[in-house]
Amino acid sequence: MAWLSAGQYFIVQLLVARLWPVPYSFTRNFISDLGNTSCGWSTKHAQLWICSPAHHWMNASFVLLGITTAAGALLLRKQLLPNRLGLLSTAAFVASALGIAMVGLNPENLAGSRHIAGAYLDCYGSVMAIGLFGFSLRQQRRFLGLANFSLISAGFILLISVVFVVNYYFHVGSLLELGLGEGGSEKLNNYPIYLWQISVGLFLLRR
């Protein structure tokens, strides 16, 4: 199952972070900092020093994640998502896959606008895809537990993403960071997408 390989995304982050000469902070640094191709002070957030010697591995991980996200969705199209809602879900998964690949192909320090556009496409494309996945299963009356899990996941990701974006652009305060810091709240927004993928992969593997 292609979606099980999303586990590489988490493993690569841990390995790349360990190679930083100045410790990477999972609460202050963003995921994208791991793919930054230069060393220097960040003017984007909290005046952090960014230096990721293994950035090429992180950016390759983003691209690979895009490929496996799209591949998994296309493989599930006939098996699990044959109806119209399923088609829309598949299209949204492919869009989100394009977004995460754009993140890897356009590191934050080299092509900031395309990098951010890719991140938003990944996030909101995933919210739509997971939500439509859940509605498609409910319409078919199949795997209703998985359907409900998907709808709850989509709602949670959407809520956290809105909170994160509002705080990032308008600096509302640490309250909206939920005690996790800027980097931690970003990860709370991003990680559930791919934990959901892995969960679905494991569920289907047992069928």
N, C-alpha and C positions, 0 to 999 in steps of 0.2 A: 504494500500500500504506500503510494508516494507520499501521503501526508505524514506518515510516521517519521520520515526523514527530516521533518521540521525540527527534530531533536538536535540536529547538527547546529542549528542557529544558536541555541543556548550553550552548547559545548564550546563552539568557536568564540563566543563572547567571553567566556571564562578564561580560555587559553590566551586570547589576544590581550585581555586586561592584565593578566599576570606578567606580560612582557613590558608593560609600561615602566620607564625609569622612575617616574613619579607615580605613586599609587593611584590607580583609577578608582574613583568613588562611584559606587552604584546608586548613591543618593544625590550626588551633585552633578556628575557627568551624564550626558545623554548617550544613548546607544550609538548615535552617529559619530560621536567623538572617537569611537574605536576604529572608524574607517577614515578618519582625517589623515591626509597624506603629508602634513607638515608638522613641525614642532613650534609652539609659540603660545602666547597668552590668548585666551578666548575673550573676545569683547562681546560675545553673544549673551553670556550668562555667567554671573557670579565671579568673573575674572579668574577663571581656572587655567592652569597650565595644561595644555594638551600635547601629548607626544605618543603616538601609537606606531612603534616600529613594524608591527605585523599587520598594518592597515590593509594590505592586499588580501589577507585571509578573510578579514571581516567583510570587505567589499565583495569578494567572491562568494561568501556565505549569503549575502543579500541576494545576489543574482541567482544562486542555486535555489534559494528559498522561493524565488519567483517562478522558476522553472517547475519545481515540484508542486507548488500550489496550483498552477495551471494544469499540469499533468494529472494531478489527483482529481480535480474538478471534471476534466474531460473524461477520465476513466469512469467516474461515477454517473455520468450523464445518463447512459442507457440502463445501468444497473439500479440506480436509486432515484434519479430525478427525471423521469420521462415526460412529465407534464410541462405545461407552459411556465408555471412558477419555477420549475426545475431548470428550464432553459434560461430564464432570467437570472437565476442564482448562478448558473455556470458562467454566464457572461460577466456577472459581477466579480466572480472569483478570478477570471482571466484579467479583468481590469485591475483588481487589487494586486495580482501577480506582476503585472506590468509596473505598478507603482513601486513595489519593493525592489524590483530589478533596477528601476530608475534610481533608487536610493544608492544602490551599490555602484552603478555606472557613473554617478554624478556625486562624488564626495562633497561634503558640506563646505569645504574650504575652496573647492575648485568651481563648483557650479551650484551655488546656494539656492537659486530660484528653482531650478529643475529638481534639486534634492528635496526641497520642501514640498513641491508639487507632487513628487513621487510618494512622499510620506503621507500626505493627505489622501491621495488616491488609494494607497494601501489601506489606511485606516477606514475611511468611509466606504470604500468598495467592499472591504471585508464585513463591515456592519450590514450592508445591504445583502451581501452574499449569504452570510450566516442566517440572517432573518428570513430571507426567501427560502433557504434550505429548510428551515423549520416549518414554514408555511406550506411548502411543497409536500413534506412528509405528512403534515396534518391533513391536507387535502386528500392524500392517498390513503389516509388512515393506516399508515405504516410507522412502526417504531415511534410510537407517540412519546415515550420517555425521551428519546433522542431529539425529537421535534421540540419538546418543551425546553430541554436543556439548551438547544440552539437559540430559541427565542429569548430565553433569559440571558444567555451569553451576549447576544446582539444588543439587548437593551442595556446591559451592564457596560459593555464597551462604549456604546454611544454616550451614556451618561458620563463616564469617566473622561472620554475624549473632549466633551464640551467643557467640563470643569477645567481640564488641563489647558485647552486653548484659551479660554477666558483668562485664566491666571497668567499664562505665558505672555499674552499680548497686552493685558491691562494691569498686570501686577497687583491683583487684588490683595494678595497677602499669603502668608504661609499656611493659613487655615485651609485654603483650597488645595494645598499640597498634601493634606491628610497626614502630616507628620513624616512624609517620605522624602521631602526635598524635591527639587525640580526634576532631577534625574529619576528618582524613585517613582514619582507620579507619572512620568512619561512611560516608564516600564509597566506600571499598573495598567496603562492604556494599551500598550503594545503586546505584552506577553500573553494576555488571555486569547488573542486571536490564534496564536500558534499552539497554545496549550489545548484550545478547542480542536484544532486540526489533529493533534496527536491523539486526543481522546476519541475522536470519531474514527481515526485509523485503528485504534485498539478495539473499539466496539465492533467494527466491521470485520476485523481479523478473527474475532471469536465466533463469527457467524458461519 
